[in-house]
Every structure is written in structure tokens, then in C-alpha cells.
Amino acid sequence: MSDATAHKPTGTDEQAGGISKKGLSAGSVGLIGAIVIGISCIAPAYTFTAAIGPTASAVGLQVPAIILVGFIPMLLVAFGYRELNRSMPDSGTSFTWATRAFGPWIGWLGGWGLIAATILVLSNLAGVAVDFLYLLIAQITGNAGIADLAGNPFINVVTCLAFMAAATAISYRDMQTTQRLQYLLVGFQILVLVVFAVAAFVHVANGTGFDPTPIALEWFNPFAVDSFSAVAAGLSLSIFIFWGWDVTLTMNEETEGSATTPGRAATLTVLIIVGLYLLLSVALISFAGVGTGEYGLGNESIQENVFFHLSHLVLGPFAWLVSLAVLSSSAASLQSTFVSPARTLLAMGHYGAISPKFARVSPRFFTPGYATIVSAVVASAFYAVMRFVSENVLWDTITALGMMICLYYGITAFASVWYFRRTFTRSLRNFVFQLLCPGIGGVILMVLFFTTIIDSMDPAYGSGSSLFGLGLVFVLGMVVLGVGVVLMIVQYARRPAFFRGETLAVAAED
């Protein structure tokens, strides 16, 4: 059955594990479609252009090694997601699985971590799309002043809201529309990145690179990194450059073979992304080196957007394609990122953890329409207000989303360990994928969660702003977590049935 085939929902049939379907369009996403949307959500062009420079400054030539080290916890956690999805495919993912494993309170917080992180990043992606739109126009027209329009708060916010409205409209429609758009945007993005890498290698071979550096196997050796802090930085980096693959699981009720395809798509997405990152990192290091020269990766003045600064050296008159690729990356991710919070809110409304309004599904498109619109309104309002009030608060809040990601990934990984506690001894496969891999991944992520909390107390962390002597990133992170706790208590008072386990009961795999 192809990705473009639509199916009507199958109603509220009870599934194994006490969960139930929610009226989404079953079977409308295939394996390839899920992988493409997963890659889109990660936004490799946008993510990597901002990450490669700071990483090179920290670890030098061992950037590929750090990428491999950062990839490990993501893969380990992905195995836990796959096993949970195989047992109980549900669009609520972290929320549903943590509730089934640990009970409603931890499950609710797991859902909140996912929702807070994804809605915050929606505002960031829209803002990035605005910056690259005007940068692209400036490149094409040769008028550098056009790029400065993104710095005008009014123009910036209006353009941002236009991007958000367009993404919301597409997300509200059926998954076939999302897939068609993503095939185009992701395909173009990957094509440009691969061409960029190949062109960089050609320059190196011809001796025309900025600082040609011979490729060596030592670049892939994590033990060559001279400090543990650099390795820890690599693990933290993985949170941002790999985050988003779990969108393939939140589409499980809309995916062909809902018990197996989403988990396979998540694993393949992570593998494809790590391969792409390794290709790009080797190409950029061999072309530009890691020094602090004009175009060296260690030059702080180019690290905010490495691809843009190197594009004219690598692609010449076609440099504008790189800006278009990053714009496509952020725009595609903006649209696909709506999938996760909308379907998590849908599941929370369906099981009575929040207002039943969030359980509404569009009768025409079979998508979580109400949840999609609410996600868009909150993200748009947050960006608009913060853009006028304080850019430091805006970007520090986005920096704090790393805490939310570690929290909900970690909770979900441990949910796998606990949920399968009675079955992981039945086979070596169960032991490895239900206990060992998610357990190790969960420990790594929770260590990063608490490390980030401690590090962010330093006022120098993030933008350098502080409040009451504490870093603004820490304060904002605690505010986001605190808001989640307050909302959970409010929902407990208004909807006690969920918190008594009447709508989604705790259970263990027999």
C-alpha cells in the first residue's frame, strides 16, 4: 500500500494494553513517508550549519568522533521507543507509555516535556525561516541591505506569523498533503547538502580548499578527544542535532503496520542522519580546517551559519542554493514538527488528562485539528511577545528546551525498562532491546538533564543574562517545568478520573 493511500479511521477499537484509537487516518503513512518526515523534523541543514562550528572549536578534528558519540544515546533510546511501540502503538507515545509504566503523574509530565519542547522549537524554527528568507532574497538580488529587514521586529514578527499560518494550514490537512510537501523540501535539502559535500571534496582534491586537511581515521576516534568535558559537550550536542526522530512514532496510528513500521522508521532516520552528518563534517573539515582563520571552522564570526559563509567558496555562483536549502530545512521542520505536539495533546485529551476539546479530530481530514491550532497559537504568541520584549528571553527559553528533551526522552527510555521488567529475561533480544539499550540511553539522558540544570545556573550560560544571581536559562527552564506541574495539579482537580487510572491504567507486560 502506498504512502498516498487514504483510509478512514477505524473508530475506538480497543487495542492490546488498554489503549484505544482516536479517529486518525489509519494507514496513510508508509515507511518512506515516515522516514522523510523524521528527517524533516530534525532539519539537518539548519541544525548542522549552526552546530559544526562550535563543535570544531571544542574538539578540533575529532568532530566526526563526537557525532558518533552523540549518536549512541539517541540510537539506544530509539530501540526502547521501538519496543514500546511494538507492544502498544499509540499517538501519545511518551505520555501514554510512561502512564502505562509508571502511572498518570509521571506520564503527564512526560507528555508535558514533549509538548513544551516542541512548541518552543516551533517558534524558533519560524524565526530561523524569517532570517534565511531575507538572507536568500539579499543573495539573489545582490542587495545586502534586504537581509537587515529580519532585524526589524515588526517585519520579523509579521513574516514569522505568515510562516506559522502556512505551516498550520498544511498540518491541519491530511497526512498526504504533509508527505507531498516534505518529499519536495527534504529531497531538495538533502540533494544540496550532498552536492555541497562533493564539491568541497573536489576542491580539496584540486588543492583549492581554504585550508585543505588530509582525512585521517583519527578523526573518528573518540578516545583522541583530550578531555571528558569535550565528550560531554558532544553528548549535549546530540540532543539538538538528532532530536526530532521520535516524530515517526507519534504518527503510529496513521502508519501502515503501526506496531512495526514507526520503530523501523525511527531507527533508519537516526542512521541516515548520522551518515549525512559524518559526510558533511569530513567534507567541511577537509576543506576549511578547524583553525581560526577567515573561513576556518574555529572562527567564531562564521559559526552561526557556517554553510552560508563557505558557500561562495564551495559552490561559487550557486551559493544561494545553500541558503535556499537551509530555508527549506527550517520551513519543512516547522511544518513537520506540528505532528508531535498535536498528536500528544490529542492523546491526552482522548484519555481525559486535559480538556476533551483536544480529542477533536477533523471529520474531513482525520487530523487533530483543535490541538494543531492551539499549538500554533501558543507558539506564535510566545514568539511575537518575546521578540518585542526581549530577544535574550526568547533565545534562552529555546536553549532551555534541552532540559525538556532530556526529560521526556529519559522518562520514555526508563518506561521501556520498567514496562518490560517481566519479559526481558525471556530472550537475549528482549534483554538487549527492552532493558540494556534503553536503560543505558535513559541514564545518559538523565545525567545530561541534571548536568544542564547545574551548568545553566551560571549566569554566563546562554545569552549571559541572569535573574536573582542565577542564569536566565536555568530560571526559564524551571519556570517551564513549574508551569507543567501547576497545570498537572489543576487537571488533577478538574479531571480526577485520569489520575485515578480509570481512563488509562497502569499495566505491565505479561
N, C-alpha and C positions, 0 to 999 in steps of 0.2 A: 504494500500500500504506500503510495507516495506522500510526500510532505504536504502536497496541496489538497489532499482529500479531506473534506469536512465531514464531521459526524455530529449528530445531535447528542446531547448529554444523556447519560443512562439513568438519571434520576438520583435517588438517595439510597441506592442499594448498599446494604451493609457489607463491609469487607472484613477480611481476617484482621483481628486485632482491635475490633470495636470501633473502627473509624468508618466514615461514610463519604460518598461522593457529593459534589456540591453544585452540579449543573454546568460544569465547564465542558468545552467541546472535546470529547474524548477522541484520541487517535488522530488529531490534527497536526501533530509534530512528529517527524521521523528522526532517526539517528543523526543524519547530516544536518537537518534543521536545528536540532538541539545543540550540536557542536558549534554551528555558526553563531547561534545566539549566545552561547557560552563565551566564545572568543570575543564577540562584540561587547559583552558586558565587561570583560577585562580591559578592553580598549588598549591593545598593545602599543599602537603608535604613540598615543598621547602619554601613556604610562611610562614607556621606555625613554622617550625623549627627555623627560624630567628626572628620571631615576639614574641613568647611566653616568652622568657627570659626578654627582655627589658620591656615588659608589666607587668610581675610579679614584676620587680624592682620598677615600678611606682605605682602599685595599690595593690600589695600583693595578698591576697587570692581572691580579687574581679575580677580576670581575666575573669571568665565567665560573670560577670555583664557587664564588659566593652565590651566584644564581643557582647552582646545583644544590648548595647547602640550604638555601631558602626554599627551594622546590620540595625538599624532603617532607617537612611537616604538612605542606598542602596535599601531597600525594597520600600521606598516611591518613590524614583526616578524610580525604576523598573516599578511601576504602571503607571507613566507618559509615559515611553517608550512603555508599552503595549498598552495604549490608542492611542498614535500617530501611532504605527504600525498597529493597527486595522483600522485606518482611511486611512492611506497611506503607505502601505508596500513598502519600497524602501531600497536598499542596502546601500544607502548613509547615512541612519539613522540621526545622529546629524547634518550633513551638510545639507541634504535635508529638514529635519523637521524645523531646525532653519531658513533656507532660506524661506520656505513656511510661517513661522510665523512672522519673523522679517525683512526679506529682505536679499539680497545677501551678504552684508558686514558682518553681524553677522553670517550668515550661513557659509561663507567662513572661518571665524575664528573658528567656532565650529568644522568644518572639520579639520582645521589645528591642533587644540588641540588634537583631536583623533589621527591623523597621527603622530604628534610629539611624543606623549606619547607611542604609540605602537611601533614605530620604535626604540625609545630609549630603551625600555624594551627588544626588541629583542636582542640587543647587550648584555644586562645584563644577559638574560637567557642563551645565548650561553656561556658566561663566566662562569656562575654557573655550567653549564653542564660539562665544562672542569675541573673545580675544583673537582667535585664529581666523574668524570670518573677516575682520577688518585687516588683519595682517595679510591674508591672502589677497584681498582687494588691493592693498597697497603694493604688493609684489607685482600683480598683474598690470596695474595702471602705471607703476613707476612713481607713484606719489606717496612718499614715506609718511606724509602727514595724516593720511587716512588711518593708519594704524593707531594713531593717538586718539581717535574717536572712542576707542574702547575704554579710555581713561575718563571719559565724561560720564559721571554717574547716571544722569538721566538717559542718555543714549544707550549706555550699557544695560541698564535695567529693562528698558523697553525692548531692546533686542533679545535679551535673555528671556523675557516673558513670551516673546514670539516663538523662540526655540522651544520653550516648555509647552506652549499651547499646541504646537505642531506634533511634538512627541506624544503628548497626551491623546490627541485625536487619533493617532496611529495605534497607540497602545489600547485604546478603547475598542478599536475594531478587532476583528477576528485574528487568530494567530497566523493565518495565511498571509495577511497583509504585512504583519511584522516580519515574517520569514522572507517575503519577496524583497522588502526594503533592506533587510540585513544581508541577504545574498549579495546585493549590489554594493553596499557600503563596506562590508567586511572583505569581499573579494577585491575591491579596489585598494583598500588599505593594505592587505597582505601583499598584493602584487607590487605596489610601490615600495614597500619595505624590502622585499626580496630583490627588486631591481636596484635599490639603493645599496644593499649589501654587496651584490655582484659588481656594481660599478666601483665601489670602494676597493674591492679586491683587484679589479683591473688596474686601477690607479696605482696600487701598491706594486703589482707585477711590473708596471711600466716605469716605476720609480717616480711617479708624480703625486704620491701621497704627501700630506702635510708633514708628518713625522713617521715615515714607514718603519714599522716594528715587526721583526720576524716572529711568526707564530710559533709558539712553543707549548708542549704538553704541560709544562709547569703552570700555565695559566689556569688549568683545570684542577689543580691540586689544592684542596682547601687547607692542607697542612702547611702550605707555603705562606699562608697569611700569618703575619708576625704577631698578632695579638688576638686574645679572645674577644675583646671589645669589638674588633672589626667583624669577627664571625657573628657576634650578637647583632651587630648592625645589619648584617646580611639577612639574618632571620627576620628582623623587623622589616627589612625591605620587602621580603616575600609577602608580607601581609598586603602590601599595596600593589605589587606588580603581578601577583597571581589572583588576588581577590576578585570574585565575580563568577568563578566556575560553578558555584552551587546554584546558579540560576537554572541550570539544566535539571536540577532536582525539583525546583518549585513548579516546573511545568509537567510534573509526572502524571497528573490526572488528564493532561491533554496530549500525552505522548503515546505513540504506538508501543505496546509492550511495556506498560507503565511500571512493572516490577523490575525490569532488567535494563531497558534502553536508557533511562536517565542516568543510572550509575555508570554504565559504559560510556555515555557521552561525557560525564564529568571527568572520568579518568583520561579519556582521549583528549579532551580540551586542555587539561593540565599538561599532558605530554607534548601536544602540538605547540603550546605556548612556550614551554621551556626550550624546545628545539629552536623556535623562532628567536627567542631572547639570546640563546647561545650564538646563533648565526650572526645576529646584529652586533653583539658585544665583541666578538672576534673581529668582525669587519671594521668596526669603529676604532678599536684599539690598534689594529694593524695599520689603519690609515692615518689616524691622528695622534696616536700615542697617549700616554697618561700624564704628560708634563703640563706645565702651567703656561706654555706659550700661547700665542694668539688663538689658535684653534685646537690646542691640546685639551683632552677631556678633563684635566685637572684645573683648567682655567675657570674660576668661579663666575666670570662675567658671561659665559656661554652656557652654564649648566642648567639654567631654567628651561632652555629649549635647544638642546644640542643638535637635533636634526636640522632645525632652521639655519643655524649658524654654519653648519658644514655643507648644507645642500648645494650652494653655488659652486663649491669646490668639487663636489662629487658628481652632480648632475648638470652643472653648467646652466644653459638656458631653460632647462626643465626643472629648475629648483622649486618653482611654485607648486609642482606636484606633491612635494613633501608637505607643504602647508595644507594643501587640499586633503592629503591623506590623514593628517592629524585632526583637521576639522571633521572629516568623515568619521574618524575614530571616536571623537568626543560626542558627535551628534548621534552616531549609531549606539554608543553606550548609554547616552541619555535616554534613548527610546527603549532599549532592551532592559535597562536597569529597573524600569517601572514594573517589570514582571514579578520580581521578588516581593517588594512590599505589598503590592496589590493582592497577590495570592496568599500571603501570610495574613494580612488583615481579613481577607475573605474567610480563611480557615478559623481565625479567632472569632469572627462574628458567627460563623456556622456552628461552632461548638459552645457559643454563649459566653466567651471570655470577654467580649466587648459588645457594643451595640449590634443588634441583629441587622441594622441597616447595612453593615459591611458585608453581610452574607448575600446581598443582592447581586444577581448575575443578569447581564443584559439579555433579554429574551431574543434579541436579533443576532447578536454576535457571540453569545455564550462566553463572555469575559466578565471579570469582576469590575463592572463599570463604576459603581459608587466608590469602591476602595481606590481605584485608579485616579479618579477626580480628586478625592481627598488628599492623596499622596502628592499630586501635582500642586494643589492649592497651598499645602503646608510648605513644600519645598520652595515654591515661588515667593510666598510671603516672607519666609526666612531670608532668602537671598536679597529680596528688594529692601527689606528693613535694614539688614546688616550692611548692605552696600552703601547705604546713606549714613548709617550710624557710625560704623567702624569697620574698616577692612581687616584690622587686626583680629577683631572678634570673629568675623566671618571665617578667615583662614585658620585661626586657632581652633575654632569649633570643628572644622573639617579635619584638622590634624588629630583632634581628639577621637575621631571616629575609629582610629586604630584600636582603641580600647574596646569599642563595641564589637568590632570584628573578632578580636581575640576572645571576647566573652562568649559570643554565640557559637563560634566555631568550636571553642573548648567545651562548652556545655554539650554540644551535639556529639562531639567525639566521646566524651565520658558517658553520654546516654547510650551509645553503642556498647560500651564495655558493660554497663550495668544491665541493660535490657537483655543482652545475650549471655548473662552470667551462668545460666543453666544449660547452655548449649555449646559454649566454646570448647568444651572438653570432648565433644563427640568426634571431632576430626582435626587433623593438622590444619586444614584450610580454615575451619572455624576459629581455631586458636590464633592464627596469623591475622585474619582479616576482621574478626569480630572483637578481639581483645588486644593483641600485641600492637598492631599498626595504629588503630585509633587511640589506644592508651598512650603510646609514646607521643603521637601527634598532639593529643589533648594536654599532656604535661608541658610540652614545649610552648604551646599557645598560652597556657595559663601562666607560665613563667614570664612570657613576654607581656602578658596583661599586667601583672604586678610590677614588672620592671618598668613598663611605660608609666604606670601610676607614680612610681618613685622618681623616675627621671623628670617627669613633667612638673614636679613640684618646684624645680629650679626655674626661676624667672627667665633665664636665658633660653629655655626650651621654646621652640616655635618662633613666634614673632618677637619674643623678648619682653612682652607685656606681662604685668603682674597685678595681682589684687590681694591685698592684705599680706603681702610678702610672699605669696605663692604664685607659681607660674600660671598664666591665664589658661593654658591648655589643660592643666590639672583641674582648675576651678570649673571650667566649662564641661570637662569630662564628667566630673562629679555631679554637675547640675543635670546633665542629660540622664545619667544613671538615676539620680534622685527623682527626676520627673517621672521616670519609668516606675519607680517604687510607689510614688504617690498615686499615679494613675491605676496601678495594680490594686492598691488598697481601696480606691474609690470603686473600682469594678467589683471588688470582693463584697463591698457593702450593697451594691446595686444588683449584682448577678451571682449570688452565693452558690447556685447550683453547679456552676463550673468548678468552683473551688472546693466543693464537696465531692467532686469526682463523679457527678451524676451524668454529665454530658460527654466526658472523655475520661475514662477510668484509667488508673494506673494498672499496668499489667506487665508480666514478664513472659518471655518466650519459653514455651514448654519444650 
